[in-house]
Amino acid sequence: MLNDVNYSIKEKNEAIMEQSAKLAEAYENLWKVNKNLEEEVHLRTERIRHQHSKLVEYTHFNTLKLRGPLASILGLLLLAKNEESSKNIKEIFEMIRKATQELDGIVRDFTQRLDEDL
């Protein structure tokens, strides 16, 4: 009878050891997956930080660049509003056209740079 109990304990011990080995392997696999995920999160976070930094840089720079032509257009529109001479109005609108093209060029350049950097 003692031999039967001893044999049963031995079988249970072997089953427990087998389960323990499987659990250790599963733990190791989960640890590797978790480490890979953490690295991926870190890389993506750094990429997002870089993109955010570039956006802030471009926004600040282009806001300053956009302000000049926009202020010119607004000022020229005020002049045109109060101008009575059609010749002067044509000249003012030509200046507005040039400022508008300058503004368009700045926006296109901004868009192209963003596309290249992001």
C-alpha positions in Angstrom: 0.0 0.0 0.0 2.9 2.4 0.8 4.3 1.6 -2.6 1.0 2.6 -4.2 0.9 5.9 -2.3 4.5 6.5 -3.1 3.9 5.8 -6.8 0.8 8.1 -6.8 2.8 10.9 -5.2 5.6 10.4 -7.7 3.1 10.6 -10.6 1.6 13.8 -9.2 5.0 15.3 -8.6 5.9 14.6 -12.3 2.7 16.2 -13.5 3.3 19.2 -11.3 6.9 19.5 -12.6 5.6 19.3 -16.2 3.0 22.0 -15.6 5.7 24.1 -13.9 7.9 23.8 -16.9 5.0 24.8 -19.2 4.2 27.7 -17.0 7.8 28.9 -17.0 7.9 28.7 -20.8 4.7 30.6 -21.1 6.0 33.2 -18.7 9.2 33.6 -20.8 7.1 34.0 -24.0 4.9 36.6 -22.3 7.9 38.4 -21.0 9.4 38.6 -24.6 6.1 39.8 -26.1 5.8 42.4 -23.4 9.4 43.6 -23.9 8.8 43.9 -27.7 5.6 45.8 -27.1 7.3 48.2 -24.7 10.0 48.8 -27.3 7.4 49.5 -30.0 5.5 51.9 -27.7 8.8 53.7 -27.0 9.7 54.0 -30.7 6.2 55.2 -31.6 6.2 57.7 -28.7 9.6 59.1 -29.9 8.3 59.4 -33.4 5.2 61.2 -32.2 7.3 63.6 -30.1 9.5 64.3 -33.1 6.5 65.0 -35.3 4.9 67.2 -32.6 8.2 69.1 -32.3 8.4 69.6 -36.1 4.7 70.8 -36.2 5.3 73.3 -33.4 8.5 74.5 -35.2 6.8 74.9 -38.5 3.7 76.5 -37.1 5.7 79.1 -35.2 8.0 79.8 -38.2 5.1 80.0 -40.7 2.9 82.1 -38.5 5.6 84.7 -38.6 6.1 84.3 -42.4 2.3 84.4 -43.1 1.8 87.5 -41.0 3.7 89.8 -43.4 1.7 89.1 -46.6 -1.5 88.9 -44.8 -1.0 92.3 -43.1 -0.1 93.7 -46.6 -3.3 92.3 -48.1 -5.4 93.7 -45.2 -3.8 97.1 -45.5 -4.1 97.2 -49.2 -7.8 96.3 -49.0 -8.3 99.3 -46.6 -6.6 101.5 -49.1 -8.7 100.2 -52.0 -11.9 100.7 -50.0 -11.1 104.4 -49.6 -9.6 105.0 -53.1 -11.6 106.7 -55.7 -9.2 106.6 -58.7 -9.7 103.5 -60.8 -6.0 103.6 -61.8 -4.9 103.5 -58.2 -7.4 100.8 -57.4 -5.9 98.7 -60.2 -2.4 99.2 -58.8 -3.6 98.3 -55.3 -5.2 95.1 -56.6 -2.0 94.2 -58.4 -0.2 94.6 -55.1 -2.8 92.4 -53.5 -2.4 89.8 -56.2 1.4 89.7 -55.6 0.9 89.5 -51.8 -1.6 86.7 -52.3 0.8 84.8 -54.5 3.5 85.2 -51.9 1.1 83.9 -49.3 0.2 80.9 -51.5 3.9 80.2 -52.0 4.5 80.1 -48.3 1.5 77.8 -47.7 2.7 75.4 -50.5 6.3 75.4 -49.1 4.9 74.7 -45.6 2.8 71.8 -46.9 5.7 70.3 -48.9 8.1 70.5 -45.9 5.6 68.9 -43.7 5.1 66.1 -46.2 8.8 65.5 -46.4 9.5 65.7 -42.6 6.5 63.8 -41.4 
